[in-house]
Amino acid sequence: MKMLAVALTLSLSAPTLVAADDQALRAKAQTARLQPIPEVIEDPVDNPVTPEKVALGKMLFFDPRLSASGLISCNTCHNLGMGGDDNLPTSVGHGWQRGPRNAPTVFNAIFNVAQFWDGRAADLKAQAKGPIQAAVEMANEPAQVVATLQSMPEYVEHFAAAFPDAPEPVTFDNTAKAIEAFETTLVTPNAPFDRFMRGEDDALSATQKEGLALFINRGCTACHGGVNLGGQGYFPFGLLKRPGADILPPTDKGRFEVTRSATDEYVFRAAPLRNIALTAPYFHSGAIWDLKQAVAVMGTAQLGSEIGEGEATKIAAFLEALTGEVPTITYPILPAETETTPKPQP
């Protein structure tokens, strides 16, 4: 009987210790400002989200006629079937031009403090306007966009339904607002990390838990916190040791191009890490394709210490646990052109 009692004590105490360890790790992650995706997504500022606005924004997101060439849509560089980016070092735009930076994922972008690597767009409305007008991307003009949309009666009806109180529903501003409304739906909840943070101990593997502990202990959370594990602040790339020109092109000075402040040279918004396993290549230059290698580069550049193969493997395993459930997207049937629809431009 005495031996049986000891056996029962051991069998009961081991899971209890594991649960205690998991709870301690969870508390440590919370202290480090790591948060699961919330169940309710707040509406963007000055843009209440409605089903009509989301439906319109979805069509606009997929419509290549917002570009001058009639070939490039938002989805071209932010492909919703490939992690919300284009899996290229830098995107191909109008006239087969190469853009200067890697396209960030559109998934969970609603949680970022600002948009683009340099934060030049305060929100998704402003972000939506940028690529449409950029010469190396969609190369169009607001007046041409409006003329294109107004030429199609079905679009006019959708704009009227989405913006019922607007005296002129079809505007460039409302185009951006509709795209923003759609993009607020592009969140990827229920990643293993989210489930772990909500109390599901077995959601992470033992290796992923070790990776999470390393991610915190090594100091990665100094830049990569919040719901998106990044996207909340700006930091010098090469805080302690500047990477080579292949990773940090000397001609791209980051946030300096926005602020013109010398202290912002080579400063970039911390990359959001959700779904990072799906969005190679990495960094604003798109120079690194391997996630473990990217972890090692960050260790040297930002933390000033080498992250060996074993630790990089564990941290990368944790980062893979940030891959959430991608929403099911049905490709929309777009409004038909008319005789007055502007023709594509070379």
KEKE-3310 file (N, C-alpha, C; in steps of 0.2 Angstrom, whole numbers, plus 5000, padded with zeros to 4 digits):
npx = (5004:5010:5019:5011:5005:5015:5018:5006:5007:5018:5014:5004:5010:5019:5012:5006:5017:5022:5011:5012:5024:5021:5011:5019:5027:5018:5014:5025:5027:5016:5020:5030:5023:5017:5003:4988:4978:4964:4947:4937:4938:4942:4935:4942:4949:4938:4931:4919:4915:4906:4895:4893:4903:4914:4912:4913:4926:4933:4931:4938:4951:4955:4954:4962:4961:4962:4975:4986:4990:4981:4984:4989:4984:4979:4981:4991:5003:5001:4997:4983:4983:4995:5001:4999:5008:5020:5030:5043:5059:5059:5045:5037:5032:5023:5027:5036:5045:5056:5051:5057:5058:5054:5038:5027:5017:4999:4990:4984:4988:4980:4983:4995:5005:5007:5009:5019:5037:5043:5034:5026:5013:4999:4988:4978:4970:4977:4988:4983:4981:4994:5002:4993:4996:5010:5024:5032:5024:5007:5005:4995:4982:4972:4961:4959:4957:4944:4937:4937:4930:4918:4913:4907:4892:4888:4898:4896:4883:4887:4896:4887:4879:4888:4892:4881:4877:4885:4887:4894:4897:4907:4923:4940:4945:4935:4937:4949:4945:4935:4944:4952:4942:4939:4952:4952:4946:4955:4962:4972:4967:4969:4981:4994:5001:4992:4982:4989:4992:4979:4977:4978:4988:4994:4995:5007:5022:5035:5048:5044:5040:5052:5058:5050:5053:5066:5065:5060:5069:5081:5079:5071:5058:5059:5058:5048:5033:5016:5000:5003:5016:5027:5028:5025:5034:5049:5065:5083:5091:5103:5107:5117:5127:5130:5122:5129:5130:5122:5111:5107:5104:5114:5109:5096:5088:5078:5067:5071:5069:5056:5055:5067:5076:5092:5094:5085:5091:5092:5083:5069:5052:5048:5047:5031:5028:5019:5013:5025:5033:5027:5031:5043:5054:5065:5066:5067:5074:5072:5082:5085:5081:5079:5072:5078:5091:5088:5084:5097:5104:5097:5100:5114:5114:5105:5104:5117:5124:5129:5118:5116:5115:5107:5099:5093:5086:5076:5070:5065:5056:5046:5042:5036:5024:5016:5008:4993:4975:4970:4958:4945:4944:4934:4936:4931:4917:4920:4914:4907:4916:4913:4909:4914:4924:4940:4954:4968:4984:5001)
npy = (4994:5006:5008:5009:5021:5030:5029:5034:5047:5052:5050:5060:5071:5075:5080:5091:5098:5101:5109:5119:5125:5128:5138:5147:5151:5156:5167:5174:5178:5186:5197:5201:5208:5200:5196:5187:5186:5197:5193:5202:5214:5230:5244:5254:5270:5283:5276:5267:5249:5240:5227:5230:5239:5231:5221:5229:5233:5222:5218:5229:5227:5216:5220:5223:5234:5246:5249:5258:5250:5240:5228:5225:5222:5225:5213:5207:5210:5207:5194:5184:5170:5166:5169:5183:5191:5193:5184:5187:5195:5209:5218:5216:5229:5242:5242:5232:5236:5235:5236:5246:5239:5225:5217:5219:5207:5208:5202:5203:5217:5227:5228:5235:5249:5258:5259:5252:5249:5260:5267:5277:5279:5282:5274:5260:5266:5276:5269:5261:5270:5273:5263:5263:5275:5275:5276:5265:5255:5254:5265:5274:5288:5297:5304:5296:5284:5286:5289:5277:5269:5275:5273:5261:5254:5245:5246:5259:5257:5249:5257:5267:5260:5256:5269:5277:5290:5299:5313:5312:5297:5289:5291:5294:5294:5286:5275:5270:5269:5259:5248:5247:5243:5230:5225:5224:5213:5203:5194:5182:5172:5160:5154:5142:5148:5158:5150:5143:5154:5157:5147:5134:5121:5111:5116:5121:5114:5105:5110:5122:5129:5130:5138:5150:5154:5157:5167:5177:5178:5181:5194:5197:5202:5215:5223:5216:5215:5215:5212:5209:5204:5214:5228:5239:5249:5259:5255:5255:5246:5236:5239:5236:5230:5233:5225:5218:5226:5218:5214:5226:5238:5252:5263:5264:5272:5271:5276:5289:5294:5299:5307:5315:5316:5315:5305:5295:5288:5273:5267:5257:5251:5239:5222:5214:5198:5188:5174:5173:5162:5159:5169:5172:5180:5188:5203:5221:5222:5209:5199:5187:5171:5160:5155:5152:5157:5171:5173:5172:5182:5193:5192:5195:5208:5215:5211:5210:5198:5181:5169:5153:5138:5128:5136:5145:5136:5132:5145:5148:5137:5141:5153:5148:5144:5154:5155:5157:5154:5156:5167:5161:5165:5170:5172:5187:5191:5203:5220:5223:5230:5245:5255:5267:5265:5269:5265:5253:5258:5259)
npz = (5000:5004:4994:4983:4986:4985:4971:4966:4970:4963:4950:4950:4953:4943:4930:4937:4939:4926:4922:4930:4926:4913:4915:4921:4911:4902:4910:4910:4896:4895:4903:4895:4886:4875:4866:4862:4847:4847:4851:4846:4834:4833:4825:4812:4814:4811:4801:4801:4800:4789:4782:4768:4765:4767:4757:4745:4747:4746:4732:4726:4731:4724:4711:4696:4688:4695:4693:4682:4671:4671:4675:4688:4704:4722:4727:4720:4725:4738:4741:4745:4745:4748:4760:4761:4755:4742:4740:4735:4734:4732:4726:4709:4699:4689:4672:4674:4683:4698:4714:4729:4741:4751:4751:4764:4774:4772:4780:4797:4797:4802:4816:4817:4822:4812:4794:4781:4779:4784:4791:4785:4782:4791:4794:4787:4777:4772:4768:4758:4747:4743:4735:4724:4718:4716:4706:4703:4706:4705:4697:4695:4694:4706:4700:4688:4693:4699:4688:4681:4690:4691:4678:4678:4681:4691:4701:4705:4711:4722:4729:4733:4741:4751:4756:4761:4765:4759:4748:4736:4732:4725:4727:4728:4741:4747:4741:4746:4760:4759:4755:4766:4776:4771:4773:4787:4790:4787:4797:4807:4817:4831:4831:4836:4846:4851:4856:4866:4875:4879:4888:4884:4886:4879:4866:4861:4856:4865:4861:4855:4866:4873:4863:4864:4877:4875:4866:4873:4884:4877:4873:4862:4863:4866:4854:4847:4851:4858:4850:4837:4838:4835:4823:4831:4834:4830:4825:4825:4812:4814:4827:4836:4829:4812:4798:4783:4766:4758:4765:4772:4762:4758:4752:4756:4768:4776:4789:4789:4777:4779:4790:4789:4799:4806:4816:4812:4802:4794:4801:4805:4805:4817:4811:4810:4817:4815:4806:4800:4796:4784:4775:4769:4757:4770:4780:4776:4764:4758:4758:4765:4765:4774:4789:4801:4799:4798:4811:4817:4811:4817:4830:4830:4825:4832:4845:4849:4851:4847:4841:4842:4832:4838:4847:4838:4830:4839:4842:4830:4828:4838:4832:4821:4827:4827:4816:4810:4808:4792:4784:4774:4757:4744:4727:4720:4709:4697:4693:4677:4663:4653:4638:4641:4650:4655:4645:4647:4651:4644)
capx = (5000:5014:5022:5006:5004:5021:5017:5001:5010:5023:5010:5000:5014:5022:5008:5005:5023:5022:5006:5015:5029:5017:5008:5024:5029:5012:5014:5031:5025:5011:5024:5034:5018:5015:4996:4984:4973:4958:4941:4934:4942:4940:4934:4947:4947:4934:4929:4915:4915:4899:4896:4893:4909:4919:4911:4916:4933:4935:4931:4943:4957:4956:4953:4968:4959:4964:4982:4986:4991:4975:4987:4991:4979:4982:4982:4997:5009:4999:4993:4980:4984:5002:5003:4997:5013:5021:5036:5048:5063:5055:5039:5037:5026:5022:5032:5041:5050:5056:5051:5063:5057:5050:5031:5025:5010:4993:4987:4985:4991:4976:4986:5001:5004:5007:5010:5025:5043:5046:5028:5024:5006:4996:4983:4977:4967:4983:4992:4979:4982:5001:5004:4990:4999:5017:5026:5035:5019:5002:5006:4989:4981:4966:4956:4959:4954:4937:4934:4936:4925:4911:4911:4904:4886:4888:4903:4892:4878:4891:4898:4881:4877:4893:4893:4874:4876:4890:4884:4897:4900:4913:4928:4947:4945:4930:4940:4954:4941:4932:4949:4953:4937:4940:4958:4951:4944:4961:4966:4973:4967:4969:4988:4995:5003:4986:4979:4993:4991:4972:4977:4979:4995:4997:4995:5014:5027:5041:5053:5041:5040:5059:5059:5046:5057:5072:5063:5059:5075:5086:5077:5068:5052:5060:5055:5043:5028:5010:4996:5007:5023:5030:5024:5023:5039:5054:5072:5089:5093:5110:5107:5123:5131:5126:5123:5132:5126:5117:5105:5105:5107:5116:5105:5089:5089:5072:5062:5074:5065:5050:5056:5073:5080:5098:5093:5081:5094:5092:5078:5063:5047:5049:5043:5027:5031:5013:5013:5032:5035:5024:5032:5050:5061:5064:5069:5065:5078:5071:5088:5086:5076:5079:5070:5084:5096:5085:5085:5104:5106:5094:5104:5120:5113:5100:5106:5124:5126:5128:5113:5119:5111:5102:5094:5090:5081:5070:5066:5061:5050:5041:5039:5031:5018:5013:5004:4986:4970:4969:4951:4943:4942:4931:4938:4924:4916:4921:4909:4909:4918:4908:4912:4917:4929:4947:4958:4974:4990:5007)
capy = (5000:5012:5009:5012:5028:5034:5029:5038:5054:5053:5051:5066:5077:5077:5084:5097:5102:5103:5114:5125:5127:5131:5144:5152:5153:5161:5174:5178:5180:5192:5202:5203:5211:5196:5195:5184:5190:5198:5190:5207:5219:5237:5248:5259:5277:5287:5272:5261:5244:5237:5222:5233:5242:5225:5218:5233:5233:5215:5219:5234:5223:5211:5223:5226:5240:5251:5251:5261:5245:5235:5221:5225:5223:5225:5206:5205:5210:5205:5188:5181:5163:5165:5172:5190:5194:5190:5179:5190:5200:5215:5217:5219:5234:5245:5241:5227:5239:5232:5241:5246:5235:5219:5218:5216:5204:5212:5199:5206:5223:5231:5228:5239:5256:5262:5255:5252:5248:5267:5270:5284:5279:5282:5268:5256:5270:5280:5264:5259:5276:5274:5259:5265:5281:5275:5275:5259:5250:5253:5270:5277:5294:5297:5305:5291:5278:5288:5289:5270:5266:5278:5270:5254:5255:5240:5249:5265:5255:5246:5263:5270:5255:5257:5276:5280:5297:5303:5316:5309:5290:5286:5295:5291:5293:5281:5269:5268:5267:5252:5243:5247:5239:5223:5222:5223:5206:5199:5192:5175:5170:5153:5151:5138:5153:5161:5145:5143:5160:5156:5142:5127:5120:5107:5120:5122:5108:5106:5114:5128:5132:5132:5144:5155:5156:5160:5173:5182:5179:5184:5201:5199:5206:5223:5226:5212:5214:5217:5207:5207:5203:5218:5233:5244:5254:5259:5253:5255:5240:5236:5243:5234:5228:5234:5220:5220:5229:5213:5214:5232:5242:5258:5268:5264:5275:5269:5281:5295:5297:5301:5312:5319:5317:5310:5300:5290:5284:5265:5265:5254:5248:5231:5218:5209:5191:5183:5170:5174:5156:5159:5176:5173:5181:5192:5210:5226:5220:5203:5196:5181:5166:5155:5158:5152:5162:5178:5174:5173:5189:5198:5191:5198:5215:5219:5210:5210:5191:5176:5164:5147:5133:5125:5141:5147:5131:5132:5151:5147:5133:5145:5158:5144:5143:5161:5154:5157:5152:5161:5167:5158:5171:5168:5177:5191:5193:5210:5223:5223:5237:5248:5258:5273:5263:5271:5259:5252:5262:5255)
capz = (5000:5004:4987:4978:4988:4982:4964:4964:4971:4958:4944:4950:4954:4937:4927:4940:4938:4919:4921:4933:4921:4907:4918:4922:4904:4900:4913:4907:4890:4896:4906:4890:4881:4870:4866:4857:4843:4851:4848:4843:4831:4833:4818:4811:4816:4806:4796:4803:4796:4787:4777:4762:4764:4766:4750:4740:4747:4743:4725:4724:4733:4718:4704:4693:4684:4699:4691:4675:4666:4671:4677:4695:4710:4728:4728:4716:4730:4745:4738:4750:4745:4749:4766:4761:4752:4735:4741:4731:4738:4731:4721:4702:4698:4683:4667:4676:4688:4704:4720:4733:4747:4752:4752:4770:4773:4773:4786:4803:4797:4806:4822:4817:4824:4806:4789:4777:4783:4787:4795:4782:4782:4798:4794:4781:4772:4769:4764:4751:4742:4741:4730:4718:4715:4716:4699:4702:4708:4701:4693:4693:4697:4709:4695:4683:4697:4700:4682:4680:4694:4689:4672:4679:4685:4697:4706:4707:4716:4728:4733:4736:4747:4756:4759:4759:4767:4755:4743:4730:4735:4722:4727:4730:4748:4749:4738:4751:4766:4757:4755:4773:4779:4769:4776:4794:4791:4786:4803:4807:4824:4833:4830:4842:4852:4854:4860:4872:4879:4882:4893:4881:4887:4873:4859:4859:4858:4870:4857:4854:4872:4874:4859:4867:4883:4872:4862:4879:4888:4873:4872:4856:4864:4866:4848:4844:4856:4856:4846:4830:4839:4830:4820:4836:4835:4825:4828:4820:4809:4816:4833:4839:4823:4806:4793:4777:4761:4755:4769:4773:4757:4761:4749:4759:4774:4781:4791:4787:4771:4781:4795:4788:4805:4806:4820:4809:4797:4794:4806:4802:4809:4818:4807:4813:4816:4814:4800:4798:4792:4777:4771:4766:4761:4776:4781:4771:4758:4756:4757:4768:4764:4779:4795:4806:4797:4799:4818:4818:4809:4822:4836:4830:4823:4836:4852:4850:4853:4842:4842:4838:4828:4842:4849:4832:4828:4844:4841:4823:4830:4841:4827:4817:4831:4826:4810:4812:4803:4786:4782:4767:4753:4738:4722:4719:4702:4697:4689:4670:4660:4648:4633:4644:4655:4653:4643:4650:4648:4645)
cpx = (5004:5017:5017:5004:5009:5020:5012:5003:5014:5019:5006:5004:5017:5018:5007:5011:5024:5017:5008:5020:5026:5014:5013:5027:5024:5012:5020:5030:5020:5015:5028:5030:5017:5007:4993:4980:4967:4952:4937:4939:4939:4940:4940:4945:4943:4932:4925:4914:4908:4900:4896:4900:4915:4918:4914:4923:4936:4936:4937:4950:4959:4956:4959:4967:4960:4971:4981:4986:4985:4978:4988:4986:4983:4984:4988:5003:5007:4994:4990:4980:4991:5005:5002:5003:5015:5027:5042:5053:5060:5050:5040:5031:5026:5028:5038:5046:5050:5056:5057:5064:5053:5043:5029:5018:5004:4989:4989:4988:4987:4979:4993:5000:5004:5009:5016:5031:5045:5040:5026:5017:5003:4992:4982:4974:4973:4987:4989:4980:4989:5003:5000:4993:5006:5019:5028:5030:5013:5001:5000:4988:4974:4960:4954:4955:4946:4934:4932:4931:4918:4909:4907:4898:4886:4893:4899:4887:4882:4893:4892:4878:4882:4894:4886:4873:4881:4887:4887:4900:4906:4918:4935:4947:4941:4933:4945:4950:4938:4938:4951:4948:4938:4946:4957:4949:4950:4965:4967:4973:4969:4976:4989:4998:4997:4982:4982:4992:4984:4971:4977:4986:4998:4997:5002:5018:5032:5046:5050:5041:5047:5060:5056:5050:5063:5071:5062:5066:5081:5085:5074:5061:5053:5058:5049:5038:5021:5006:5000:5014:5028:5025:5022:5028:5044:5061:5077:5090:5100:5111:5114:5129:5128:5127:5126:5127:5121:5111:5103:5108:5108:5112:5098:5090:5083:5068:5065:5071:5059:5051:5062:5077:5086:5097:5089:5084:5095:5088:5072:5058:5049:5045:5038:5029:5025:5014:5020:5035:5032:5027:5039:5049:5060:5068:5067:5068:5076:5077:5089:5080:5074:5077:5075:5089:5094:5086:5092:5106:5103:5098:5111:5119:5110:5102:5113:5127:5124:5122:5115:5113:5105:5097:5090:5084:5075:5066:5062:5055:5044:5038:5034:5024:5014:5008:4997:4981:4968:4962:4950:4941:4940:4933:4931:4923:4915:4916:4912:4911:4912:4912:4916:4923:4936:4951:4965:4980:4996:5012)
cpy = (5006:5013:5011:5019:5032:5034:5034:5046:5056:5055:5057:5072:5080:5081:5091:5102:5105:5109:5120:5129:5131:5138:5149:5155:5158:5167:5178:5181:5186:5198:5205:5207:5207:5194:5191:5188:5191:5195:5195:5212:5225:5240:5253:5266:5280:5283:5266:5255:5241:5232:5225:5236:5236:5222:5222:5233:5227:5215:5223:5231:5219:5214:5226:5232:5247:5254:5254:5256:5240:5228:5220:5227:5223:5217:5203:5205:5208:5199:5184:5173:5161:5169:5180:5194:5191:5185:5181:5194:5207:5215:5220:5223:5236:5244:5237:5230:5235:5237:5241:5242:5229:5220:5215:5212:5209:5208:5202:5213:5228:5232:5232:5246:5261:5257:5257:5251:5255:5270:5276:5284:5277:5276:5265:5260:5273:5275:5262:5264:5275:5270:5261:5270:5280:5273:5268:5253:5250:5259:5274:5284:5294:5299:5300:5285:5280:5287:5281:5267:5269:5276:5264:5255:5251:5243:5255:5263:5252:5252:5267:5266:5256:5263:5279:5287:5301:5306:5314:5302:5288:5292:5291:5289:5287:5274:5266:5266:5260:5247:5242:5242:5232:5221:5221:5216:5201:5197:5185:5173:5162:5150:5147:5143:5156:5156:5143:5148:5160:5150:5134:5125:5116:5110:5121:5116:5110:5111:5121:5132:5134:5138:5150:5158:5159:5167:5179:5183:5182:5191:5202:5203:5213:5226:5222:5210:5215:5211:5204:5204:5207:5223:5238:5249:5254:5259:5253:5248:5239:5240:5242:5232:5228:5228:5223:5223:5225:5213:5221:5237:5249:5264:5269:5266:5274:5275:5288:5298:5300:5308:5317:5320:5312:5304:5294:5287:5277:5263:5262:5251:5241:5227:5214:5202:5186:5180:5171:5168:5155:5165:5177:5176:5187:5199:5214:5225:5214:5199:5189:5177:5161:5158:5158:5156:5169:5179:5175:5180:5194:5198:5195:5206:5219:5218:5209:5203:5186:5171:5158:5143:5131:5130:5144:5142:5131:5139:5151:5143:5137:5150:5154:5143:5149:5160:5153:5154:5157:5161:5164:5164:5168:5173:5180:5191:5200:5213:5223:5230:5239:5252:5264:5272:5265:5264:5259:5256:5258:5258)
cpz = (5000:4997:4982:4980:4985:4974:4962:4965:4966:4951:4944:4950:4947:4932:4930:4939:4931:4919:4924:4929:4915:4909:4919:4916:4901:4903:4911:4900:4890:4898:4900:4884:4875:4871:4861:4853:4847:4847:4844:4840:4830:4826:4818:4813:4810:4800:4799:4798:4795:4782:4770:4760:4763:4759:4745:4741:4745:4735:4723:4726:4727:4711:4701:4689:4689:4697:4684:4670:4666:4673:4684:4700:4716:4730:4725:4721:4737:4743:4744:4750:4747:4755:4766:4759:4745:4735:4736:4735:4738:4725:4714:4701:4690:4678:4669:4680:4694:4709:4724:4739:4747:4754:4759:4769:4775:4779:4793:4803:4801:4813:4822:4818:4817:4800:4785:4782:4787:4791:4791:4781:4789:4799:4787:4775:4768:4765:4758:4746:4739:4735:4723:4714:4713:4709:4698:4704:4703:4696:4690:4696:4700:4704:4690:4687:4698:4694:4680:4684:4692:4682:4672:4683:4691:4702:4709:4712:4722:4732:4736:4742:4753:4760:4757:4761:4763:4749:4736:4733:4732:4722:4729:4737:4750:4746:4743:4758:4765:4758:4762:4777:4777:4773:4784:4795:4790:4792:4803:4814:4825:4831:4837:4848:4855:4858:4867:4877:4882:4886:4890:4881:4882:4867:4857:4861:4863:4867:4856:4860:4874:4869:4861:4873:4880:4869:4868:4882:4884:4872:4866:4857:4865:4860:4846:4850:4854:4852:4840:4831:4835:4828:4825:4837:4830:4829:4823:4818:4810:4822:4836:4834:4817:4801:4787:4772:4758:4759:4771:4768:4759:4758:4752:4766:4779:4783:4790:4782:4773:4785:4793:4794:4805:4810:4818:4803:4798:4800:4803:4807:4811:4815:4811:4812:4815:4807:4796:4794:4785:4772:4770:4759:4766:4776:4775:4764:4755:4754:4760:4767:4769:4785:4801:4805:4799:4807:4820:4817:4814:4828:4836:4829:4829:4844:4854:4852:4848:4845:4838:4835:4832:4844:4843:4830:4833:4843:4835:4824:4833:4836:4822:4820:4830:4819:4812:4806:4798:4784:4775:4763:4746:4733:4720:4711:4701:4692:4681:4667:4655:4643:4636:4649:4652:4651:4647:4647:4649:4650)
residu = (MET:LYS:MET:LEU:ALA:VAL:ALA:LEU:THR:LEU:SER:LEU:SER:ALA:PRO:THR:LEU:VAL:ALA:ALA:ASP:ASP:GLN:ALA:LEU:ARG:ALA:LYS:ALA:GLN:THR:ALA:ARG:LEU:GLN:PRO:ILE:PRO:GLU:VAL:ILE:GLU:ASP:PRO:VAL:ASP:ASN:PRO:VAL:THR:PRO:GLU:LYS:VAL:ALA:LEU:GLY:LYS:MET:LEU:PHE:PHE:ASP:PRO:ARG:LEU:SER:ALA:SER:GLY:LEU:ILE:SER:CYS:ASN:THR:CYS:HIS:ASN:LEU:GLY:MET:GLY:GLY:ASP:ASP:ASN:LEU:PRO:THR:SER:VAL:GLY:HIS:GLY:TRP:GLN:ARG:GLY:PRO:ARG:ASN:ALA:PRO:THR:VAL:PHE:ASN:ALA:ILE:PHE:ASN:VAL:ALA:GLN:PHE:TRP:ASP:GLY:ARG:ALA:ALA:ASP:LEU:LYS:ALA:GLN:ALA:LYS:GLY:PRO:ILE:GLN:ALA:ALA:VAL:GLU:MET:ALA:ASN:GLU:PRO:ALA:GLN:VAL:VAL:ALA:THR:LEU:GLN:SER:MET:PRO:GLU:TYR:VAL:GLU:HIS:PHE:ALA:ALA:ALA:PHE:PRO:ASP:ALA:PRO:GLU:PRO:VAL:THR:PHE:ASP:ASN:THR:ALA:LYS:ALA:ILE:GLU:ALA:PHE:GLU:THR:THR:LEU:VAL:THR:PRO:ASN:ALA:PRO:PHE:ASP:ARG:PHE:MET:ARG:GLY:GLU:ASP:ASP:ALA:LEU:SER:ALA:THR:GLN:LYS:GLU:GLY:LEU:ALA:LEU:PHE:ILE:ASN:ARG:GLY:CYS:THR:ALA:CYS:HIS:GLY:GLY:VAL:ASN:LEU:GLY:GLY:GLN:GLY:TYR:PHE:PRO:PHE:GLY:LEU:LEU:LYS:ARG:PRO:GLY:ALA:ASP:ILE:LEU:PRO:PRO:THR:ASP:LYS:GLY:ARG:PHE:GLU:VAL:THR:ARG:SER:ALA:THR:ASP:GLU:TYR:VAL:PHE:ARG:ALA:ALA:PRO:LEU:ARG:ASN:ILE:ALA:LEU:THR:ALA:PRO:TYR:PHE:HIS:SER:GLY:ALA:ILE:TRP:ASP:LEU:LYS:GLN:ALA:VAL:ALA:VAL:MET:GLY:THR:ALA:GLN:LEU:GLY:SER:GLU:ILE:GLY:GLU:GLY:GLU:ALA:THR:LYS:ILE:ALA:ALA:PHE:LEU:GLU:ALA:LEU:THR:GLY:GLU:VAL:PRO:THR:ILE:THR:TYR:PRO:ILE:LEU:PRO:ALA:GLU:THR:GLU:THR:THR:PRO:LYS:PRO:GLN:PRO)
# end
